[in-house]
Amino acid sequence: MKNILKAGIAGVSGYTGKEALSILLKHPRVRVTYVAANNTRGRVDGIYPEFLGRTDLVCQKFNIVQAVQHCDVVFLALPHTESMRVAGKLLKAGVKVIDLSADYRLKSTRVYGRWYGRQHADVQNVAKAVYGLPELFRQKIKTAALVANPGCYPTAAILGLAPLVTAKTSSIISVVVDAKSGVSGAGRKASLDLLSSEVNENFKAYKVLAHQHTPEIDQVLSKLAGKKMAVHFVAHLLPINRGILNTMYVHLKEGITLGQLRALYKKFYKTEPFVRILPSGGQPEVKNVANTNFCDIGLAVSADGKMAVITSAIDNLVKGAAGQAVQNMNIMCGFTENQGLL
């Protein structure tokens, strides 16, 4: 098929892999030619009946030779510490890679080892990987062979904080990120604390000041600020299936008005197709971004102007994972950026 990109998904049995498949099957410039998973076998429409009549793909155990033969690009929707064992082989064969795990997000392999408990197995490609947040790194993504797709919490946090951190670096005293995610953010694996009866009618914080996404947020904000930045990050589990809502408190030395803050954000994201700055007084809601690639942002300022409160909402499986991965693929391959996503 002329001008059609052949795409593969490794890890199609997880929520992120499934979401990527759903999006790519609707993409006018893509044909999904290969799907794989380590512990799931059989026709995709048997594993997920919702795909009945949409695809006749068969899920098999990942095989690097077959992936190279059938794909121009492979989405690695694999658990952390697994992508680094296959990404380099795909790249060596000339296949583009979009990794949805954390394996290539952190530029320091020492920091990676501390947070993910494993020595990195592909150090040489860590330096080559481009962090896949299009709103900040679009030009580098255009020429990348390996994109490290951002985490869901970092996507919501960084998009919410980037304009203020960039423009008011010297005025920032502290940043607190109060983050809340639906259960699908924990993946599809069986776990006692993720059972419906445990999550329903409940709300709790977890990994307080010790979440593995913290260094990812710090790394990007430090790059934007041109100096070391460290946020105080606390994650919470919401009793919903999908969606993230972040509330970020930025303590400032110098006051700022709501009008100035809104002008800053409107200008920063003026040409971005997937970031929506809400009207004055408006606040993001997860239901308004569910099943979309949008990030909605709300703004408020304290009476003295020294506390800016930024709220951001995304769908953790779309803009926080598979949708952003397809957005990155569009940029890498020269497609219209919103193709398959609207």
RODO-786052 format. One record per residue (C-alpha): y, x, z; residue number from 1. Coordinates in Angstrom, 2 decimals, decimal comma, padded with zeros to 5 digits. Last residue first. Example, Ala and Ser with C-alpha at 12.3 -4.5 7.8 and 13.67 -1.06 7.14 Angstrom:
RODO-786052
((-001,06 013,67 007,14) 2);
((-004,50 012,30 007,80) 1);
//
This chain:
RODO-786052
((013,76 -009,62 016,36) 342);
((011,60 -006,58 017,10) 341);
((009,56 -006,11 013,93) 340);
((012,47 -004,35 012,25) 339);
((015,33 -003,74 014,70) 338);
((015,95 -000,12 013,77) 337);
((015,86 -000,57 010,01) 336);
((013,23 001,91 008,92) 335);
((013,81 005,65 008,55) 334);
((010,44 006,71 009,92) 333);
((011,58 008,27 013,18) 332);
((014,11 005,47 013,83) 331);
((011,58 002,70 013,22) 330);
((009,01 004,53 015,35) 329);
((011,53 004,73 018,19) 328);
((012,13 000,98 018,04) 327);
((008,35 000,54 017,97) 326);
((008,09 002,59 021,18) 325);
((010,98 000,61 022,67) 324);
((009,04 -002,57 022,04) 323);
((005,85 -001,10 023,51) 322);
((007,26 000,20 026,82) 321);
((010,26 -000,85 028,92) 320);
((011,99 -002,63 026,03) 319);
((008,72 -004,57 025,56) 318);
((006,21 -004,35 028,43) 317);
((008,82 -003,99 031,20) 316);
((010,90 -006,86 029,83) 315);
((014,42 -005,80 030,69) 314);
((017,14 -006,58 033,20) 313);
((020,13 -004,55 034,37) 312);
((022,50 -004,97 037,28) 311);
((025,45 -002,66 037,93) 310);
((027,34 -002,70 041,22) 309);
((030,41 -000,47 041,39) 308);
((031,59 000,37 044,89) 307);
((034,96 002,10 045,22) 306);
((037,13 -000,58 043,69) 305);
((038,55 -001,66 047,05) 304);
((037,48 -005,29 046,51) 303);
((034,01 -004,25 045,33) 302);
((033,17 -004,11 041,61) 301);
((030,72 -006,16 039,54) 300);
((028,87 -005,67 036,25) 299);
((025,92 -007,31 034,48) 298);
((023,65 -005,69 031,90) 297);
((021,00 -007,26 029,67) 296);
((018,46 -004,96 028,01) 295);
((016,90 -006,52 024,94) 294);
((013,51 -005,81 023,37) 293);
((012,30 -009,38 023,89) 292);
((009,24 -011,06 025,44) 291);
((011,17 -011,79 028,65) 290);
((014,87 -010,89 028,37) 289);
((016,38 -014,21 029,47) 288);
((013,60 -014,94 031,98) 287);
((014,38 -011,65 033,75) 286);
((017,89 -012,78 034,63) 285);
((021,03 -010,73 034,09) 284);
((024,29 -011,64 035,86) 283);
((027,44 -013,17 034,40) 282);
((030,74 -012,95 036,26) 281);
((032,51 -011,36 033,30) 280);
((030,43 -011,95 030,19) 279);
((027,14 -010,06 029,86) 278);
((026,87 -006,66 028,25) 277);
((023,92 -006,91 025,85) 276);
((021,98 -003,81 024,83) 275);
((019,46 -004,15 021,97) 274);
((021,51 -003,72 018,81) 273);
((023,74 -000,91 020,14) 272);
((027,03 -000,60 018,26) 271);
((029,47 -001,31 021,09) 270);
((027,25 000,12 023,84) 269);
((029,67 002,71 025,20) 268);
((032,76 000,65 024,29) 267);
((031,54 -002,49 026,06) 266);
((030,47 -000,42 029,07) 265);
((033,83 001,31 029,55) 264);
((035,81 -001,88 028,91) 263);
((033,70 -003,68 031,52) 262);
((034,34 -000,95 034,08) 261);
((038,08 -000,94 033,41) 260);
((038,26 -004,72 033,74) 259);
((036,21 -004,64 036,92) 258);
((038,71 -002,21 038,39) 257);
((037,88 001,37 039,38) 256);
((038,61 003,19 042,62) 255);
((038,23 006,91 043,13) 254);
((035,60 008,48 045,36) 253);
((032,89 006,20 043,97) 252);
((029,69 004,74 045,46) 251);
((027,36 003,47 042,72) 250);
((025,01 000,65 043,71) 249);
((022,37 -000,21 041,14) 248);
((020,48 -003,51 040,99) 247);
((017,47 -003,31 038,70) 246);
((015,58 -006,36 037,42) 245);
((012,32 -005,78 035,61) 244);
((010,15 -008,31 033,77) 243);
((006,54 -009,35 033,46) 242);
((003,83 -011,23 035,33) 241);
((005,78 -012,51 038,32) 240);
((005,27 -012,05 042,09) 239);
((007,78 -009,17 042,18) 238);
((006,79 -005,70 043,35) 237);
((009,60 -003,50 044,62) 236);
((010,72 000,02 043,74) 235);
((013,24 002,13 045,69) 234);
((015,22 004,94 044,06) 233);
((017,91 007,05 045,73) 232);
((019,41 008,87 042,76) 231);
((019,81 012,61 042,28) 230);
((022,22 014,17 039,80) 229);
((022,48 017,86 039,00) 228);
((025,30 018,69 036,61) 227);
((026,27 018,02 033,01) 226);
((026,57 014,34 033,84) 225);
((024,51 013,14 030,88) 224);
((021,83 015,78 031,40) 223);
((021,77 015,09 035,13) 222);
((021,34 011,38 034,37) 221);
((018,36 012,17 032,16) 220);
((016,57 014,40 034,66) 219);
((017,35 012,24 037,70) 218);
((015,83 009,16 036,04) 217);
((012,68 011,08 035,14) 216);
((012,55 012,66 038,60) 215);
((012,52 009,19 040,20) 214);
((009,81 007,66 037,98) 213);
((007,05 009,05 040,23) 212);
((008,17 006,85 043,16) 211);
((008,66 008,56 046,52) 210);
((011,90 007,12 047,92) 209);
((009,85 004,03 048,91) 208);
((006,50 004,12 047,13) 207);
((006,35 000,34 047,55) 206);
((008,72 -002,48 048,45) 205);
((007,36 -005,98 048,91) 204);
((007,49 -009,59 047,75) 203);
((004,83 -012,24 048,33) 202);
((004,16 -015,85 047,37) 201);
((001,57 -014,64 044,85) 200);
((000,84 -010,91 044,98) 199);
((-002,23 -010,83 047,23) 198);
((-003,83 -014,03 045,90) 197);
((-003,18 -012,90 042,34) 196);
((-004,92 -009,57 042,92) 195);
((-002,61 -006,56 042,62) 194);
((-003,27 -005,16 046,10) 193);
((-007,01 -005,13 045,46) 192);
((-006,79 -003,20 042,21) 191);
((-008,46 -003,73 038,83) 190);
((-006,75 -001,85 036,02) 189);
((-004,43 -003,72 033,69) 188);
((-001,26 -001,73 034,34) 187);
((001,11 -001,52 037,32) 186);
((004,05 -002,82 035,30) 185);
((002,04 -005,99 034,65) 184);
((002,86 -007,04 038,22) 183);
((006,53 -007,79 037,61) 182);
((009,13 -005,25 038,59) 181);
((012,01 -004,85 041,06) 180);
((014,37 -001,89 041,34) 179);
((017,08 -001,08 043,90) 178);
((018,68 002,05 042,46) 177);
((021,13 003,72 044,85) 176);
((023,67 006,18 043,46) 175);
((025,92 008,42 045,55) 174);
((029,35 010,06 045,60) 173);
((030,35 009,58 041,95) 172);
((033,95 010,50 041,12) 171);
((033,23 013,75 039,26) 170);
((030,80 012,05 036,89) 169);
((033,05 009,12 036,00) 168);
((032,68 008,85 032,21) 167);
((029,06 009,90 031,64) 166);
((027,70 008,54 034,92) 165);
((029,49 005,23 034,37) 164);
((028,25 004,79 030,80) 163);
((024,68 005,92 031,60) 162);
((024,01 003,82 034,73) 161);
((022,54 000,58 033,44) 160);
((020,82 002,17 030,46) 159);
((019,40 004,80 032,81) 158);
((018,10 002,30 035,36) 157);
((016,50 -000,19 032,96) 156);
((014,83 002,55 030,91) 155);
((013,93 004,53 034,04) 154);
((012,03 001,54 035,52) 153);
((010,05 001,00 032,31) 152);
((009,16 004,64 031,66) 151);
((010,62 006,35 028,64) 150);
((008,66 006,97 025,40) 149);
((008,13 010,69 024,93) 148);
((008,53 011,11 021,18) 147);
((006,61 013,73 019,22) 146);
((007,32 014,45 015,54) 145);
((011,07 014,13 016,05) 144);
((013,67 014,18 013,27) 143);
((015,23 010,75 013,83) 142);
((014,56 010,91 017,59) 141);
((017,09 013,72 017,92) 140);
((019,84 011,60 016,39) 139);
((018,92 008,54 018,47) 138);
((019,11 010,28 021,85) 137);
((021,28 008,07 024,06) 136);
((020,84 004,48 022,86) 135);
((017,49 005,42 021,36) 134);
((015,79 006,34 024,66) 133);
((012,79 008,26 023,37) 132);
((012,96 011,61 025,13) 131);
((012,19 014,12 022,39) 130);
((009,10 016,30 022,77) 129);
((009,32 019,88 021,52) 128);
((009,60 021,51 024,96) 127);
((006,60 019,56 026,25) 126);
((004,66 020,57 023,14) 125);
((004,02 024,14 024,30) 124);
((002,93 023,06 027,78) 123);
((-000,05 021,06 026,62) 122);
((-002,52 020,91 029,55) 121);
((-000,04 020,17 032,33) 120);
((-001,40 020,85 035,80) 119);
((-002,30 017,59 037,52) 118);
((-001,04 015,74 040,59) 117);
((001,39 013,46 038,79) 116);
((004,53 014,12 040,83) 115);
((004,05 017,79 041,70) 114);
((002,43 018,67 038,37) 113);
((005,27 017,09 036,41) 112);
((007,86 018,97 038,48) 111);
((006,11 022,24 037,64) 110);
((005,80 021,19 034,01) 109);
((009,59 020,92 033,92) 108);
((010,79 019,00 030,87) 107);
((009,59 015,68 032,23) 106);
((008,92 012,97 029,65) 105);
((005,93 014,52 027,89) 104);
((002,99 013,31 029,99) 103);
((004,64 010,18 031,39) 102);
((002,58 007,81 029,24) 101);
((003,89 005,87 026,25) 100);
((003,46 008,75 023,82) 99);
((004,75 008,25 020,29) 98);
((002,98 010,72 018,05) 97);
((003,51 011,63 014,39) 96);
((000,40 012,86 012,59) 95);
((000,60 016,23 010,84) 94);
((-002,84 017,52 011,86) 93);
((-001,30 019,81 014,49) 92);
((000,56 016,81 015,90) 91);
((-002,67 014,87 016,36) 90);
((-004,32 017,79 018,11) 89);
((-001,31 018,29 020,39) 88);
((-001,28 014,64 021,42) 87);
((-004,96 014,58 022,48) 86);
((-005,23 016,22 025,91) 85);
((-001,59 015,58 026,87) 84);
((-002,19 011,85 026,47) 83);
((-004,71 011,74 029,34) 82);
((-002,57 012,89 032,30) 81);
((-000,84 009,47 032,66) 80);
((-003,00 006,62 031,40) 79);
((-003,06 006,00 027,64) 78);
((-000,88 003,92 025,36) 77);
((-000,71 006,76 022,83) 76);
((000,89 005,26 019,73) 75);
((-000,34 007,08 016,64) 74);
((001,61 007,68 013,44) 73);
((000,49 008,40 009,87) 72);
((-002,99 007,13 010,66) 71);
((-006,49 006,68 009,18) 70);
((-007,86 010,18 008,75) 69);
((-006,09 011,63 011,79) 68);
((-007,34 008,84 014,06) 67);
((-010,85 009,18 012,65) 66);
((-010,96 012,89 013,42) 65);
((-009,46 012,41 016,89) 64);
((-012,02 009,82 017,95) 63);
((-011,03 007,27 020,59) 62);
((-013,88 004,96 021,54) 61);
((-013,87 001,86 019,36) 60);
((-011,82 -001,30 018,89) 59);
((-012,55 -003,19 015,66) 58);
((-009,70 -004,56 013,57) 57);
((-010,16 -007,93 011,87) 56);
((-006,58 -009,02 012,49) 55);
((-004,37 -012,12 012,69) 54);
((-006,97 -014,88 012,37) 53);
((-007,96 -014,56 016,01) 52);
((-005,41 -012,31 017,74) 51);
((-005,05 -014,73 020,67) 50);
((-008,78 -014,28 021,26) 49);
((-008,10 -010,85 022,85) 48);
((-011,35 -008,88 023,24) 47);
((-013,05 -010,94 020,54) 46);
((-010,03 -010,81 018,24) 45);
((-010,00 -007,04 018,76) 44);
((-013,54 -006,74 017,52) 43);
((-015,73 -004,62 019,75) 42);
((-015,54 -001,93 022,42) 41);
((-013,61 -001,33 025,64) 40);
((-013,93 001,62 028,01) 39);
((-012,13 004,49 026,29) 38);
((-009,91 002,48 023,99) 37);
((-009,26 002,63 020,25) 36);
((-007,32 000,99 017,44) 35);
((-006,95 002,15 013,83) 34);
((-005,33 000,86 010,66) 33);
((-002,34 -001,13 011,90) 32);
((-000,28 -001,73 008,76) 31);
((003,46 -001,23 009,08) 30);
((006,57 -001,97 007,01) 29);
((006,85 -005,74 007,59) 28);
((006,12 -005,52 011,34) 27);
((004,35 -008,63 012,63) 26);
((001,04 -006,87 013,37) 25);
((003,09 -004,06 014,92) 24);
((004,52 -006,30 017,66) 23);
((001,18 -007,71 018,80) 22);
((-000,47 -004,30 018,59) 21);
((002,23 -002,72 020,77) 20);
((001,85 -005,51 023,33) 19);
((-001,92 -004,94 023,46) 18);
((-001,40 -001,22 023,96) 17);
((001,08 -001,88 026,76) 16);
((-001,15 -004,37 028,55) 15);
((-004,19 -002,12 028,30) 14);
((-007,15 -002,50 025,90) 13);
((-005,22 -000,94 023,00) 12);
((-005,38 002,49 024,62) 11);
((-005,02 004,55 021,47) 10);
((-003,02 002,62 018,89) 9);
((-002,94 003,58 015,22) 8);
((-000,31 003,12 012,54) 7);
((-000,37 003,41 008,77) 6);
((003,16 003,13 007,38) 5);
((003,59 001,05 004,24) 4);
((005,84 002,43 001,53) 3);
((003,28 001,54 -001,15) 2);
((000,00 000,00 000,00) 1);
//
